[in-house]
């Protein structure tokens, strides 16, 4: 059971790190962050930014940096 908890925590932290990387990129380009991990009644949006007259809704996905080789 500890292995699953460790993996869950690792995945959570990897996702959070990916989100903060996107926040840094967008704010460096003068976008204003309106919400981080906004949750509605039935869904969640990772990031919401604004750029003058545009709202940007962002879903962040962290990719595996070393994908497993394809084995048919």
C-alpha positions in Angstrom: 0.0 0.0 0.0 2.9 2.4 0.7 4.1 2.0 -2.9 0.7 3.2 -4.2 0.7 6.2 -1.9 4.2 7.1 -2.9 3.3 6.9 -6.6 0.2 9.0 -6.0 2.3 11.6 -4.2 4.9 11.5 -6.9 2.3 12.0 -9.7 0.7 14.8 -7.8 4.0 16.7 -7.3 5.0 16.1 -11.0 1.6 17.6 -12.1 2.1 20.5 -9.8 5.6 21.1 -11.1 4.3 21.0 -14.7 1.5 23.5 -13.8 4.0 25.9 -12.2 6.2 25.7 -15.3 3.2 26.8 -17.4 2.4 29.6 -15.0 6.0 30.9 -15.3 5.8 30.8 -19.1 2.5 32.6 -19.4 3.2 35.2 -16.7 6.5 35.9 -18.4 4.5 36.8 -21.5 2.3 39.2 -19.5 -0.7 37.0 -19.0 -2.5 37.4 -15.7 -3.3 34.2 -13.8 -6.9 34.2 -12.7 -7.2 30.8 -11.1 -5.0 27.7 -10.3 -6.8 24.4 -9.9 -10.2 25.9 -10.2 -12.9 23.4 -9.3 -16.6 23.5 -10.3 -19.3 21.2 -9.3 -18.5 18.6 -11.9 -15.1 19.4 -13.3 -11.7 21.0 -12.7 -9.7 23.4 -14.8 -5.9 23.5 -14.1 -5.2 27.1 -15.0 -7.1 30.2 -16.1 -5.3 33.1 -17.6 -6.3 36.5 -19.0 -4.6 38.5 -21.8 -6.2 41.9 -22.4 -9.6 40.8 -23.8 -9.0 37.0 -23.9 -9.6 34.2 -21.4 -7.3 31.2 -21.7 -8.4 27.9 -20.1 -5.5 25.5 -19.7 -5.4 21.8 -19.0 -1.9 20.7 -18.2 -0.7 17.2 -19.0 2.8 16.0 -17.8 4.4 13.8 -20.4 6.7 11.0 -19.5 10.2 12.3 -20.4 11.5 8.8 -21.2 8.6 6.9 -22.9 8.7 3.1 -22.8 9.7 1.5 -26.1 6.9 0.1 -28.3 6.6 -3.7 -27.9 3.9 -5.3 -30.0 
